[in-house]
Amino acid sequence: MKLTNVYLEAVKNIPLEIQKETSFSFAVSDKIHTLLTNKRMTQKELAKRMGKTEAEVSVWLSGQHNFTLRTLAKISVVLGEDLIQISK
């Protein structure tokens, strides 16, 4: 079995809710990174405005952080744009 096949087989066995959670997490971190780039804001500046450390913001941007709604709301306020949108 080729490495690619091993990888695909392993991914296929990950529960769908875990796949979805991972997808959401990376989408949020990508959005934060895009907003920082567009606003020419550094991770350090975001951290300062949030009252967090630069290391914490770095973890957020890794795509492996489990955000609370409160944190997402605060980041949205600091960056001036919603990170998530819910259809009504």
MIMI-794819 format. One line per 5 residues: their letters; for each residue x, z, y of N, C-alpha, C, CB. Coordinates in steps of 0.1 Angstrom, whole numbers. Glycine has a CB too. Example, Ala and Ser with C-alpha at 12.3 -4.5 7.8 and 13.67 -1.06 7.14 Angstrom:
2
AS) 132,78,-57,123,78,-45,132,78,-33,113,90,-45; 128,71,-22,137,71,-11,129,79,0,141,57,-6;
END
This chain:
88
MKLTN) 8,0,-12,0,0,0,9,0,12,-10,12,0; 6,-9,22,14,-10,34,11,2,43,12,-23,41; 20,5,52,18,16,61,5,14,69,30,17,71; 2,1,74,-10,-2,81,-22,2,73,-10,-16,85; -22,-1,60,-33,2,51,-35,17,50,-32,-5,38;
VYLEA) -24,24,49,-24,39,47,-30,44,60,-10,45,45; -26,40,71,-32,44,84,-47,42,85,-24,38,96; -51,29,82,-65,26,83,-73,34,73,-66,11,80; -68,36,61,-75,45,52,-77,59,57,-68,44,38; -66,64,63,-66,78,68,-77,79,79,-53,82,73;
VKNIP) -76,69,88,-86,70,100,-100,69,95,-83,58,109; -102,61,84,-116,59,79,-121,72,74,-115,48,68; -113,81,70,-117,94,64,-119,105,74,-107,98,54; -116,102,87,-119,112,98,-133,112,101,-110,108,110; -140,123,101,-154,124,104,-157,117,118,-159,139,105;
LEIQK) -169,111,118,-172,103,130,-173,112,143,-186,97,128; -177,124,142,-178,133,154,-164,136,159,-185,146,151; -154,137,150,-140,139,155,-135,126,161,-131,143,143; -138,115,156,-134,102,162,-140,101,176,-138,90,153; -153,104,177,-159,104,190,-153,113,200,-175,106,188;
ETSFS) -151,126,196,-145,136,204,-131,131,209,-143,149,197; -123,125,201,-110,120,204,-111,109,215,-102,115,192; -121,100,212,-123,89,221,-127,94,235,-134,80,216; -137,104,236,-141,110,248,-129,116,256,-152,120,246; -121,124,248,-110,131,254,-100,121,260,-103,139,244;
FAVSD) -96,110,253,-87,100,259,-93,93,271,-83,91,248; -106,90,270,-113,83,281,-113,92,294,-128,80,277; -115,105,293,-114,114,304,-100,115,310,-119,128,300; -90,116,301,-77,117,306,-73,104,313,-67,120,295; -77,92,307,-74,79,313,-80,78,327,-79,68,304;
KIHTL) -93,83,328,-100,83,341,-93,91,351,-115,87,340; -88,103,348,-81,112,357,-68,105,361,-78,126,350; -61,99,352,-48,92,355,-51,81,365,-42,87,342; -61,73,362,-65,62,371,-68,66,385,-77,54,365; -76,77,386,-80,82,399,-68,87,406,-90,93,398;
LTNKR) -59,94,399,-46,99,406,-38,87,411,-38,107,396; -37,77,403,-30,65,407,-36,58,419,-28,55,396; -49,57,419,-56,50,430,-56,58,443,-71,48,426; -55,71,442,-55,80,453,-41,83,457,-63,92,451; -31,78,450,-17,81,452,-14,96,453,-12,74,465;
MTQKE) -20,102,443,-19,117,442,-10,120,430,-33,124,441; -2,130,431,7,133,419,0,144,411,20,139,424; 5,146,399,0,156,390,2,170,397,7,156,376; 14,171,404,17,183,410,7,187,421,31,183,416; 3,176,429,-7,178,440,-21,182,434,-8,166,448;
LAKRM) -25,175,423,-37,179,417,-37,193,412,-40,169,405; -26,197,405,-24,211,400,-26,221,412,-11,212,393; -19,218,423,-20,227,434,-34,229,439,-11,222,446; -41,217,441,-55,217,446,-65,224,436,-60,203,448; -61,224,423,-70,230,413,-66,245,410,-68,222,400;
GKTEA) -55,249,416,-50,263,413,-45,264,399,-61,273,415; -39,253,394,-34,252,380,-19,249,381,-41,242,372; -12,250,369,2,246,369,3,231,366,9,255,358; 14,226,370,16,212,367,16,209,351,30,207,373; 21,219,344,21,218,329,7,217,324,28,230,323;
EVSVW) -3,224,330,-17,223,325,-22,209,328,-25,234,332; -19,204,339,-24,190,343,-18,180,333,-21,187,357; -5,182,330,1,174,320,-6,173,307,16,178,319; -10,185,302,-18,186,290,-31,178,291,-20,201,286; -37,180,302,-50,173,305,-48,158,303,-56,176,319;
LSGQH) -37,153,309,-34,138,308,-29,133,295,-24,135,319; -26,143,286,-22,139,273,-33,133,264,-15,150,266; -45,137,268,-57,132,260,-60,142,249,-55,119,255; -54,153,249,-56,163,238,-63,176,242,-43,166,231; -68,176,254,-74,188,260,-89,188,258,-70,190,275;
NFTLR) -94,199,254,-109,201,253,-115,207,266,-113,210,240; -119,198,275,-123,202,288,-137,209,287,-125,190,297; -138,219,296,-151,225,298,-158,217,309,-150,241,302; -171,218,310,-179,211,320,-175,217,334,-194,213,318; -172,229,335,-167,235,347,-154,229,352,-165,250,346;
TLAKI) -145,227,343,-132,221,347,-134,206,351,-122,221,335; -143,199,343,-146,185,347,-152,184,361,-155,179,336; -161,193,364,-168,193,377,-158,196,388,-179,204,377; -149,206,386,-139,209,396,-129,197,398,-131,222,392; -125,191,388,-116,179,389,-123,168,397,-111,174,375;
SVVLG) -136,166,393,-144,156,400,-145,159,415,-158,155,394; -147,171,419,-148,175,433,-134,173,440,-152,190,434; -124,177,434,-110,176,439,-107,161,441,-100,183,431; -110,152,431,-107,138,432,-117,130,439,-105,133,418; -129,136,442,-139,129,450,-147,119,443,-133,123,462;
EDLIQ) -147,120,429,-154,110,421,-158,116,408,-145,97,419; -170,113,403,-174,118,390,-165,113,379,-189,115,387; -161,122,370,-153,118,358,-163,113,347,-145,129,353; -174,119,346,-184,115,336,-197,112,343,-186,126,325; -205,103,337,-219,100,342,-228,101,331,-219,87,349;
ISK) -240,107,333,-250,108,323,-262,100,328,-254,123,321; -267,91,320,-278,83,323,-291,92,324,-280,72,313; -299,89,333,-311,97,335,-323,90,329,-314,101,349;
END
